[in-house]
Structures are given as structure tokens and as C-alpha cells.
């Protein structure tokens, strides 16, 4: 646990020694500089420099006891809230400043995505930031990860439509279950995953075995329109299938095999 705390403190800007010193003082306080150095493993030659920086940051508080300098830590809950407020203020200011200097040109970059964790982090951010609508196509493995945040967005009146491959277990959105997921999986060799947020940004990927990913994200209008049309046309087909499944099988065969033959226009028995 201590290792994780030190790692997380380092991720928010603490040096290794600062993280170790604060963690040690939270565990046992008040404490002298020597006691902090001994319990944290920081060299005594470095401890006063580390303590000085933490006093400047307001993380340590000096408490004199009988002329012996002892230190106590800021309460962890107060520390976290204070840091969160400072970080949010900084990020909001940075967002405004960057927007002011951003070139007035269309962004047409397409960013490749090859890491599964990055794929899902990007998907969650897209869903979280959506204000009007979300179009999604995916499988249980990816959609279940987004279930909670999708439910929250639906409660915020964001309209959601989902083409779902596999067993339907989603709690949010208008669900359109794809009837031939096995055929689609075999054709693609993996799980397709598409998200379009507010018709402004799109994420498209295929997840292969062992969660190997080939995908891309962009706000390029052509890319977004392509992804949006892909999901919309699947939904159109799902609506037709719901109502005319038996007739479609009779005319085009099991799994609509002749319907899916794009190079011929034939029907069963013709």
C-alpha cells in the first residue's frame, strides 16, 4: 500500500523523497526531522531540504515542542481536496489559455490507437464529455465497461443509441441487438468498437485476440461522418430485421448470406 501511495503522490508532482516523507509523517506524527528520515529511508543529509519544500507546499506544519522542532502533516482529506481544487483551477485556466492561442484552422489529424487501456480511457472520456447524443457499436467486453457512465449520461438527457453484439445487458440507451454477431466476428477477425459523440468526434477500432487493438480517433469531419453513417446504417438494418427477419431469411438464406454478398444481387432459389 505504501508503494502505491508513493507512486500516486509522484504522479501528482511530488518528488520521490517528498512522497516518502509525507507518507511517513502521516503514519506517525508528530515527528522530528531525524525520525522522518529514519522511518522513510531518506538520507539525513537530504531530509531538511525535503522538509523545507513540503513546508512551502503547505503539506507539513511545524509544531515546536519544548524547543524541539517536530512536524505534523496536513490532514489527508484536506490535502486531497486542496490539491483537487488547485488542479481544477489550473486545468480550467490552461484550457482557456490554450483555446485563446489555438489556430483558427480545422483539425484534421487522425490519431492511431494501439493500446487497449488507451482505447477504453478515450472511450470513457468521449462518453463523459458528450452533451447531446452518442452513437455506439460494440460488444459486451467494451460496452460493459461503459455501462455506468452511459447510464449517468442518459440521466443527463443525452440521447444514446447502441448497436449491441452479443448478449444484451446494457442499462442505458436504445439497444439494437445485432442478429448475426458470429458472422460479423469471423469476417472482421475481432470485435468492432465505434463511438461518435455529438457528431463531432469519432473513435473506431477492432479489438483482436489478447486485446490487441487497431483503431483511430479524430474530429476530422469526413472521418466522423463515415463512422456516424456506419452506425446509423446498422441501426436502419436492425429495425428492418426486427420486423422482417423471417422474410429476409426466406429470400436471402440463413445469416442473410446472399444479402451480404455485395458483388451480386441474388435471392435464394434464383
Order of alpha helices (4+ residues) and beta strands (2+ residues): alpha-alpha-alpha-alpha-beta-beta-alpha-beta-alpha-beta-alpha-alpha-beta-beta-alpha-beta-beta-beta-alpha
